[in-house]
């Protein structure tokens, strides 16, 4: 059913599965996504391997404490005709994206929290649950938080599995998002303002899905509904937190725990070179490259991914 704990001076919602006496796998989800995006079938495969699994809502999403609020100017934008709104949104994106297609982020002094705060949330949750050490599995932004936990709290980590993530969004040598995804983000922004949130999410995930397993829109909508119902905050400040957090590339050699880097070859938001750079920088790492997979954890690969995670965990024994 899940519970709420006060950790790191905020409220964090979590739930756990499996035998409490088993080794713990802590799952950390990505930006603007609550923990229900970790599929139950994926969790069931992990618990079947005799692990205790804990998933939680990061701050600003789900049933944890929210910080981001709807900007006041949105009320004005919502009443504009859609054709005019598209022009304004196109202009906004033009100012927000550089000539390489990468987003320009705020200075760290102007944000309410960064990824280090979110890493502290996770470690504080471990404290409250009496988890001395855990195997950390993080997706996208969750993979960035995973790296920070391994760097700043190494005594709390047995192994890490960063999935579809990056050592640093600001790294100039790494690729930016695809133009198709940027276009979809603009369309999604307009849809959100017009009250069509689910349509906007579908627009983005069509671009995030690779060619190996075709996007099934109806199945996606069916799975999206309970995730949105759990708690959706379209104004979460996760993007600002990512941008305000320093690049980790130069520190990757400090990570000494067994590491499995998982990445798709058709990731439209964090292209494959991000995963390769991450794996190359961590000396005790292995990698699982998913052919023709995008920014996703396909259900057709759950068993393969779980088996790879378990093999990485065995290296920590």
PyMOL commands that set and color helices and strands:
alter all, ss='L'
color gray80, all
select helices_A, chain A and resi 35-37+40-48+74-78+82-96+108-110+115-128+141-152+154-156+179-193+197-208+217-230+238-244+249-254+272-281+299-314
alter helices_A, ss='H'
color red, helices_A
select strands_A, chain A and resi 3-7+10-17+24-28+52-56+134-139+157-163+258-264+285-290
alter strands_A, ss='S'
color yellow, strands_A
deselect
rebuild
show_as cartoon
